[in-house]
């Protein structure tokens, strides 16, 4: 099962601009959609439910303008719902998402079951983040439309599994939408994911360094100056295995080799700390994440320029690579 033609035909690339906490906002999302890739964002990036409602309203209007100006529908936008039991806003955020009748939703940090029924009833496709085969099997049993495989090397919350082994293991029992997350440095990596059997890929780290992202300029500059060896896998800041930038940890006055132990994940505590700029928000505002693809960040382009560059790399890779393999059928249906 590939992405339905009604959505896939609007993509220039089989790519999702990954949802990133305190980074993905309306400007990044709408620019990604206009450029022909799926634009996603965590609903937790909105301080209140009312702000989420405004974001979705504004982004919906931007989508309509893009369609009028270009004569074609932009790629879909995609809210990301954190379904962990400690997220007190889940029910309210879900209600707003349903009211705006979005086409696609990604669920993260837990079972998608609490939100699946209402979303599916509204005609929304649901993709679930999974980090193991067991989690993938449970999400499939729950009735999701697609799986986002968090593999080793993803920025922020990451998985542990080798992407080649993970994709092929899941493809033995799942023929639905499959997305690879982790280490997408360029269009060649996206092409490799497609040939391996994926329908879509996540790209996060390179979108952090775009002009439209909400990241601080210092964060973007640090990405340009960093490489793969500067990425540290730790539980110290979120309670989950997370890839963070060593230079940002050092700049915050901490020793990357001797970090304090973090307790259990608490979504409400983390969101409130970030919103109120409390001292314990440092782990979000001053300590920054990146994936293994950081070596590929060499400048801070616009989203449109990044997608253009990635599309050229993808086309070259697909033209010269071996025949056969999965994926690739979603590309360039409408875009030149």
C-alpha positions as CSV (number, residue, x, y, z in Angstrom):
1,X,0.0,0.0,0.0
2,X,1.5,3.3,-1.0
3,X,0.3,6.7,0.1
4,X,-3.1,7.3,-1.5
5,X,-2.9,9.0,-4.9
6,X,-4.9,12.0,-3.6
7,X,-2.0,12.8,-1.3
8,X,0.9,11.2,-3.1
9,X,0.2,13.1,-6.3
10,X,0.8,16.4,-4.5
11,X,4.4,15.5,-3.5
12,X,7.5,16.6,-5.3
13,X,9.5,14.2,-3.0
14,X,8.5,11.3,-0.9
15,X,9.5,13.3,2.2
16,X,8.1,14.6,5.5
17,X,9.7,17.6,7.1
18,X,9.8,16.0,10.5
19,X,7.9,17.4,13.5
20,X,10.4,19.0,15.9
21,X,9.8,20.4,19.3
22,X,10.3,24.2,19.5
23,X,11.5,24.2,15.9
24,X,8.5,23.4,13.6
25,X,6.1,26.3,13.2
26,X,3.7,27.7,10.7
27,X,6.4,29.3,8.5
28,X,8.3,26.0,8.1
29,X,5.3,23.9,7.7
30,X,3.6,26.0,5.0
31,X,6.9,26.5,3.1
32,X,7.4,22.7,3.1
33,X,3.9,22.1,1.8
34,X,4.3,24.7,-0.9
35,X,7.6,23.2,-2.0
36,X,6.0,19.7,-2.3
37,X,6.9,17.8,0.9
38,X,4.7,17.0,3.9
39,X,5.0,19.7,6.6
40,X,4.5,18.5,10.1
41,X,4.7,20.0,13.6
42,X,4.1,18.8,17.2
43,X,0.9,20.3,18.6
44,X,2.9,20.8,21.8
45,X,4.7,23.7,20.0
46,X,1.6,25.7,20.6
47,X,1.4,27.1,24.2
48,X,-2.4,26.7,24.4
49,X,-5.2,25.0,22.7
50,X,-6.3,28.4,21.4
51,X,-3.0,28.9,19.8
52,X,-3.2,25.5,18.1
53,X,-6.5,26.5,16.7
54,X,-5.0,29.8,15.3
55,X,-2.0,27.9,13.8
56,X,-4.2,25.5,12.0
57,X,-6.5,28.2,10.8
58,X,-3.6,30.3,9.5
59,X,-1.9,27.3,7.9
60,X,-5.2,26.3,6.2
61,X,-5.5,29.7,4.7
62,X,-1.8,29.6,3.5
63,X,-2.5,26.2,1.9
64,X,-5.5,27.7,0.1
65,X,-3.4,30.7,-1.1
66,X,-0.7,28.4,-2.4
67,X,-3.3,26.4,-4.4
68,X,-4.7,29.6,-5.9
69,X,-1.3,31.0,-6.8
70,X,0.2,27.8,-8.2
71,X,-2.8,26.1,-9.7
72,X,-2.2,22.9,-7.8
73,X,-2.8,21.6,-4.3
74,X,0.2,21.9,-2.0
75,X,1.4,18.8,-0.1
76,X,-0.6,18.1,3.1
77,X,0.2,19.5,6.5
78,X,0.4,17.0,9.4
79,X,0.0,17.7,13.1
80,X,1.9,15.4,15.5
81,X,0.0,14.4,18.6
82,X,2.1,13.3,21.6
83,X,0.0,10.4,23.0
84,X,2.0,9.7,26.1
85,X,-0.2,9.4,29.2
86,X,1.5,12.4,30.9
87,X,0.3,14.8,28.1
88,X,-2.7,16.6,29.7
89,X,-3.7,18.4,26.5
90,X,-4.1,15.3,24.3
91,X,-7.9,15.3,24.3
92,X,-8.2,19.1,23.7
93,X,-5.5,19.0,20.9
94,X,-7.3,16.1,19.3
95,X,-10.6,18.0,19.3
96,X,-9.0,21.0,17.5
97,X,-7.3,18.7,15.0
98,X,-10.6,17.0,14.2
99,X,-12.4,20.4,13.9
100,X,-9.9,21.4,11.2
101,X,-10.3,18.2,9.3
102,X,-6.6,17.6,8.6
103,X,-5.7,14.8,6.2
104,X,-2.8,13.3,8.1
105,X,-1.7,12.9,11.7
106,X,1.4,11.4,13.3
107,X,1.3,10.0,16.8
108,X,4.3,9.8,19.0
109,X,5.6,8.5,22.4
110,X,2.9,5.9,23.1
111,X,0.1,3.8,21.7
112,X,-2.0,5.5,19.0
113,X,-5.1,3.7,20.3
114,X,-6.6,6.6,22.3
115,X,-6.9,8.8,19.2
116,X,-7.3,6.3,16.4
117,X,-11.1,5.9,16.5
118,X,-12.0,9.6,16.2
119,X,-9.3,10.3,13.6
120,X,-10.2,7.4,11.4
121,X,-13.9,8.2,11.6
122,X,-13.0,11.7,10.4
123,X,-11.2,10.3,7.4
124,X,-7.8,11.1,8.6
125,X,-4.7,8.9,7.8
126,X,-2.8,8.0,11.0
127,X,0.9,7.3,11.1
128,X,2.5,6.0,14.3
129,X,6.1,6.4,15.5
130,X,7.5,3.0,16.5
131,X,11.0,2.1,17.6
132,X,10.8,-1.7,17.6
133,X,9.2,-4.6,15.8
134,X,7.0,-5.3,18.8
135,X,5.7,-1.7,18.8
136,X,5.2,-1.9,15.0
137,X,3.1,-5.0,15.5
138,X,1.0,-3.4,18.2
139,X,0.4,-0.3,16.0
140,X,-0.7,-2.4,13.1
141,X,-3.0,-4.4,15.3
142,X,-4.5,-1.1,16.5
143,X,-5.4,-0.2,12.9
144,X,-2.9,2.6,11.9
145,X,-2.5,3.5,8.2
146,X,1.3,3.8,8.4
147,X,4.4,3.4,10.5
148,X,7.2,5.8,11.1
149,X,10.3,3.7,11.9
150,X,12.5,5.6,14.4
151,X,15.9,4.2,13.5
152,X,19.4,4.8,15.0
153,X,20.6,8.3,14.0
154,X,17.3,10.3,14.2
155,X,17.6,13.7,15.8
156,X,15.9,14.2,19.1
157,X,13.9,11.2,20.3
158,X,15.5,8.3,18.4
159,X,15.4,4.6,17.9
160,X,18.2,2.0,18.3
161,X,17.7,-0.3,15.3
162,X,19.7,-0.5,12.1
163,X,17.4,1.0,9.4
164,X,18.2,-1.7,6.8
165,X,17.3,-4.5,9.2
166,X,14.3,-2.6,10.7
167,X,12.6,-1.8,7.4
168,X,13.0,-5.4,6.0
169,X,11.8,-6.9,9.3
170,X,8.6,-4.8,9.3
171,X,8.0,-5.4,5.6
172,X,7.6,-9.2,6.3
173,X,4.2,-8.4,7.9
174,X,3.2,-4.9,6.8
175,X,2.3,-3.7,3.4
176,X,0.9,-0.3,4.5
177,X,2.6,3.1,4.4
178,X,6.2,2.9,5.7
179,X,8.3,5.9,6.7
180,X,12.0,5.8,7.6
181,X,13.2,8.3,10.2
182,X,16.9,8.8,10.9
183,X,20.0,10.0,9.1
184,X,18.4,11.5,6.0
185,X,21.2,13.8,4.9
186,X,20.3,14.3,1.3
187,X,18.2,13.1,-1.7
188,X,20.5,10.1,-2.1
189,X,19.5,8.9,1.4
190,X,15.8,9.4,0.5
191,X,16.3,7.3,-2.6
192,X,18.0,4.6,-0.6
193,X,15.0,4.5,1.7
194,X,12.6,4.2,-1.2
195,X,14.6,1.4,-2.8
196,X,14.7,-0.4,0.6
197,X,10.9,-0.5,0.6
198,X,9.8,2.7,2.2
199,X,7.1,5.0,0.8
200,X,8.3,8.2,2.6
201,X,11.3,9.4,4.6
202,X,11.7,11.9,7.4
203,X,14.2,14.7,7.2
204,X,14.6,16.8,10.3
205,X,18.0,18.1,11.1
206,X,18.5,19.9,7.8
207,X,15.1,21.6,8.2
208,X,16.2,23.0,11.6
209,X,18.8,25.0,9.7
210,X,16.4,26.6,7.3
211,X,15.4,30.3,7.4
212,X,11.8,29.5,8.2
213,X,12.4,27.3,11.3
214,X,11.8,28.6,14.8
215,X,15.3,27.6,15.9
216,X,17.6,30.3,17.2
217,X,20.3,31.6,14.8
218,X,23.0,30.2,17.2
219,X,21.4,26.8,16.9
220,X,21.5,26.9,13.1
221,X,25.1,28.1,13.2
222,X,26.0,25.3,15.5
223,X,24.5,22.7,13.1
224,X,26.6,24.1,10.2
225,X,29.7,23.8,12.3
226,X,29.0,20.3,13.7
227,X,29.5,16.8,12.3
228,X,28.3,13.3,13.2
229,X,30.8,12.9,15.9
230,X,29.3,15.9,17.8
231,X,26.0,14.0,18.3
232,X,25.5,12.4,21.8
233,X,22.9,9.8,22.6
234,X,21.6,10.4,26.1
235,X,18.5,10.0,28.4
236,X,19.6,13.0,30.5
237,X,17.3,15.6,29.1
238,X,14.0,13.9,28.1
239,X,14.0,10.6,29.9
240,X,14.0,8.9,26.4
241,X,17.0,8.0,24.3
242,X,17.7,11.3,22.5
243,X,20.4,12.5,20.1
244,X,21.8,15.9,21.3
245,X,24.6,18.2,20.2
246,X,27.7,18.0,22.4
247,X,28.7,21.6,21.8
248,X,25.3,22.8,23.1
249,X,25.8,20.7,26.3
250,X,29.2,22.2,26.8
251,X,27.9,25.7,26.2
252,X,25.3,25.2,28.9
253,X,28.1,24.4,31.4
254,X,27.6,20.7,31.6
255,X,30.0,17.8,31.1
256,X,28.7,15.5,28.2
257,X,30.6,12.6,29.9
258,X,29.0,13.2,33.3
259,X,25.3,14.2,32.8
260,X,22.7,14.0,35.6
261,X,20.3,11.2,35.4
262,X,16.8,12.2,34.2
263,X,13.7,10.6,35.7
264,X,10.6,9.3,33.9
265,X,9.3,11.3,31.0
266,X,6.7,14.0,31.9
267,X,5.3,15.8,28.9
268,X,3.3,18.4,31.0
269,X,6.4,19.3,33.0
270,X,8.6,19.7,29.9
271,X,6.1,21.8,28.0
272,X,5.4,24.1,31.0
273,X,9.1,24.6,31.7
274,X,9.7,25.6,28.1
275,X,6.7,27.9,28.0
276,X,7.6,29.7,31.2
277,X,11.3,29.9,30.6
278,X,12.0,28.4,34.0
279,X,15.6,27.4,34.8
280,X,14.9,23.8,34.2
281,X,13.8,24.7,30.6
282,X,17.5,24.9,29.7
283,X,17.4,21.3,28.5
284,X,15.0,22.5,25.8
285,X,16.0,26.0,25.0
286,X,19.8,25.9,25.3
287,X,20.6,22.2,24.7
288,X,19.8,21.3,21.2
289,X,19.2,18.1,19.3
290,X,20.5,16.9,16.0
291,X,20.6,13.6,14.0
292,X,23.5,11.8,12.5
293,X,22.8,13.7,9.2
294,X,24.2,16.8,10.8
295,X,27.4,16.3,8.7
296,X,25.3,17.2,5.7
297,X,24.3,20.7,7.1
298,X,26.5,23.1,5.3
299,X,24.4,26.3,5.2
300,X,21.1,27.8,6.2
301,X,18.9,27.9,3.0
302,X,15.2,28.6,2.6
303,X,12.9,25.6,2.8
304,X,12.3,26.0,-1.0
305,X,16.0,25.9,-1.8
306,X,16.6,22.9,0.5
307,X,13.7,20.9,-1.2
308,X,15.0,22.0,-4.7
309,X,18.5,20.7,-3.8
310,X,17.2,17.5,-2.3
311,X,14.9,16.8,-5.3
312,X,17.9,17.1,-7.7
313,X,19.9,14.7,-5.6
314,X,17.0,12.3,-5.4
315,X,16.4,12.4,-9.1
316,X,20.1,11.7,-9.8
317,X,20.2,8.8,-7.4
318,X,17.0,7.2,-8.8
319,X,18.3,7.6,-12.4
320,X,21.7,6.0,-11.7
321,X,20.8,3.5,-9.0
322,X,19.9,-0.2,-9.5
323,X,16.5,-1.0,-10.9
324,X,13.8,-2.4,-8.8
325,X,13.1,-1.9,-5.1
326,X,10.3,-0.3,-3.2
327,X,9.0,3.2,-3.1
328,X,9.7,6.0,-5.6
329,X,6.2,6.0,-7.0
330,X,5.1,9.1,-5.2
331,X,7.5,11.5,-6.9
332,X,6.9,14.3,-9.3
333,X,3.3,13.6,-10.1
334,X,2.5,17.3,-10.4
335,X,5.7,19.2,-9.8
336,X,8.1,20.0,-12.6
